[in-house]
């Protein structure tokens, strides 16, 4: 049987016309999971359906929505494999300066002849890695380079706005701290992603964010 998240993902890809057509169906012909997901999607888009769905208790904006927010959204869980691949791509971009510098130095014995330049390149590579790691999800549309390539984005679950630089930094900080836990630290965040219904890890919970499919994102109407 399809879950609420299955229906959320399906309806998020549907056009307004299709949603209104489904909403016009007698509510008794829809499963409770379908009713909930459909009513949420209709409310998020600010549509006004006819039919009996309008009388169901699910049509209200979810109670967790902040006051004054119209079109508050709940998104389906992003695919773990694509998130992992985006993470690896971003990791490669982050340490790319070290990789290039290492190749250049090793091939031409550059560091021995130009110690000052070599130190400057290493420091610049470190600063770039630090900067990118902490700000990458605060780029335009809440997308790091890796997430942009994999059609993912990070969104604030309270405001429904793309991830800010501050939120990106907090997500990265929590990941860094958790990874310091001996032996099992690197497993904690992936376990949270896999185990939670919305795929939010500890960093997401601290920053009030969620990784979602970029194609499913619909800006809120205030």
C-alpha positions in Angstrom: 0.0 0.0 0.0 1.3 3.5 -0.9 2.3 5.7 2.1 1.6 9.3 2.6 5.1 10.2 1.4 4.5 8.1 -1.8 1.4 10.2 -2.5 3.2 13.4 -1.6 5.9 12.7 -4.1 3.3 11.8 -6.8 1.1 14.9 -6.2 4.0 17.2 -6.1 4.7 16.4 -9.7 1.1 16.8 -10.8 -0.3 19.9 -12.5 -2.8 22.1 -10.8 -5.5 20.8 -13.2 -4.8 17.2 -12.4 -4.9 17.9 -8.6 -8.2 19.7 -8.9 -9.6 16.8 -10.9 -8.5 14.3 -8.3 -9.8 16.6 -5.5 -13.3 16.6 -7.2 -13.5 12.8 -6.7 -15.7 11.6 -3.8 -13.3 11.5 -0.8 -14.5 8.0 0.1 -12.9 6.7 -3.1 -9.5 7.9 -1.8 -7.4 6.2 0.8 -6.7 8.2 4.0 -3.1 8.5 2.9 -4.1 9.9 -0.5 -6.6 12.3 1.1 -4.0 13.7 3.5 -1.3 14.1 0.8 -3.7 15.6 -1.7 -5.2 18.0 0.7 -1.7 19.2 1.8 -0.7 19.7 -1.8 -3.9 21.6 -2.7 -3.5 23.8 0.4 0.2 24.5 -0.4 -0.6 25.7 -3.9 -3.5 27.8 -2.7 -6.0 26.0 -4.9 -9.7 25.9 -4.2 -11.1 22.5 -5.0 -14.7 21.5 -5.3 -16.1 18.1 -4.3 -16.2 16.5 -0.9 -12.4 16.8 -0.3 -13.0 20.4 0.7 -14.9 19.1 3.7 -12.2 16.8 4.9 -10.1 17.7 8.0 -6.9 17.4 6.0 -7.4 20.5 3.9 -6.2 22.9 6.5 -2.6 24.1 6.3 -0.6 21.7 8.6 -0.6 22.9 12.2 3.2 23.0 12.2 3.1 25.9 9.7 4.3 29.2 11.1 1.6 31.9 11.6 1.0 34.0 8.6 2.5 31.5 6.1 0.2 30.5 3.3 1.3 27.6 1.1 3.5 26.0 3.7 4.8 22.7 2.3 5.9 19.3 3.5 8.1 17.5 1.0 8.8 13.9 0.2 12.1 12.4 1.3 14.9 12.9 -1.2 16.6 9.8 -2.7 19.5 8.7 -0.5 21.6 7.5 -3.4 21.5 10.9 -5.1 22.2 12.7 -1.8 25.3 10.5 -1.3 26.5 11.2 -4.8 26.0 14.9 -4.3 27.9 14.7 -1.1 30.8 13.0 -2.8 30.9 15.5 -5.6 30.9 18.4 -3.1 33.7 16.7 -1.2 35.8 16.5 -4.3 35.1 20.2 -5.1 36.0 21.1 -1.5 39.4 19.4 -1.5 40.1 20.0 -5.2 42.7 22.7 -4.4 44.7 20.3 -2.4 44.6 17.7 -5.2 45.7 20.1 -7.9 48.4 21.6 -5.7 49.7 18.1 -4.8 49.9 17.1 -8.5 51.7 20.2 -9.5 54.2 20.1 -6.6 54.9 16.4 -7.1 55.4 16.6 -10.8 57.8 19.6 -10.7 59.3 19.5 -7.3 57.8 22.9 -7.0 57.5 23.1 -3.3 61.3 22.7 -2.6 62.2 25.6 -4.9 59.4 27.9 -3.9 58.6 27.3 -0.3 56.7 30.6 0.3 54.5 30.0 -2.8 53.8 26.4 -1.8 52.7 27.5 1.7 50.4 30.2 0.2 48.8 27.6 -2.1 48.2 25.2 0.7 46.7 27.9 2.9 44.5 29.0 0.0 43.4 25.5 -0.6 42.5 25.1 3.1 40.5 28.3 3.2 38.6 27.3 0.1 37.8 23.9 1.5 36.6 25.5 4.8 34.6 28.2 2.9 32.9 25.8 0.5 32.1 23.2 3.1 30.3 25.7 5.3 28.5 27.8 2.7 27.8 25.4 -0.2 24.1 24.9 0.5 23.6 28.6 0.9 24.2 29.2 -2.8 21.4 30.4 -5.0 18.3 28.2 -4.8 19.8 26.3 -1.8 22.0 24.2 -4.0 25.6 23.3 -3.7 27.3 22.3 -7.0 26.7 18.6 -6.2 23.1 19.1 -5.3 22.5 21.2 -8.4 24.0 18.4 -10.6 21.7 15.9 -8.9 18.5 18.0 -8.9 18.5 18.4 -5.2 18.1 21.5 -2.9 18.0 22.4 0.7 14.9 24.3 2.0 13.9 25.7 5.3 11.0 23.7 6.6 9.4 26.6 8.5 9.7 29.4 5.9 9.8 27.2 2.8 12.7 29.4 1.6 15.9 28.1 0.1 18.7 27.4 2.6 20.6 30.5 3.7 24.4 30.7 4.2 23.8 30.7 8.0 21.7 27.6 7.9 24.3 26.0 5.6 27.0 26.8 8.1 25.0 25.3 10.9 24.3 22.1 9.0 28.0 21.7 8.2 29.1 22.5 11.8 26.8 19.8 13.2 28.1 17.3 10.6 31.7 18.2 11.6 31.0 17.8 15.3 29.2 14.5 14.9 32.0 13.1 12.8 34.4 13.7 15.7 32.6 10.9 17.7 35.2 8.0 17.7 34.6 5.0 15.4 30.8 5.5 14.7 30.6 9.2 14.2 30.6 9.1 10.4 27.6 6.7 10.5 25.3 8.8 12.7 24.1 11.3 10.1 23.5 8.7 7.4 21.5 6.6 9.8 19.3 9.6 10.6 18.8 10.2 6.9 17.8 6.6 6.3 15.6 6.2 9.4 13.6 9.4 9.4 10.5 9.8 7.3 11.6 13.1 5.8 15.3 12.3 5.5 16.4 15.0 7.9 19.7 14.5 9.7 20.8 16.1 12.9 22.2 19.1 11.0 18.9 19.6 9.3 17.0 19.5 12.6 19.3 22.1 14.1 19.0 24.4 11.1 15.3 23.6 10.4 16.1 22.4 6.9 15.4 19.5 4.6 17.0 18.1 1.4 14.4 17.8 -1.3 14.0 17.2 -5.0 14.5 20.6 -6.6 11.7 19.8 -9.1 9.2 19.4 -6.3 9.9 22.8 -4.8 7.0 25.3 -4.9 7.7 28.7 -3.3 5.2 29.8 -0.6 2.7 32.6 -1.2 2.6 35.1 1.6 
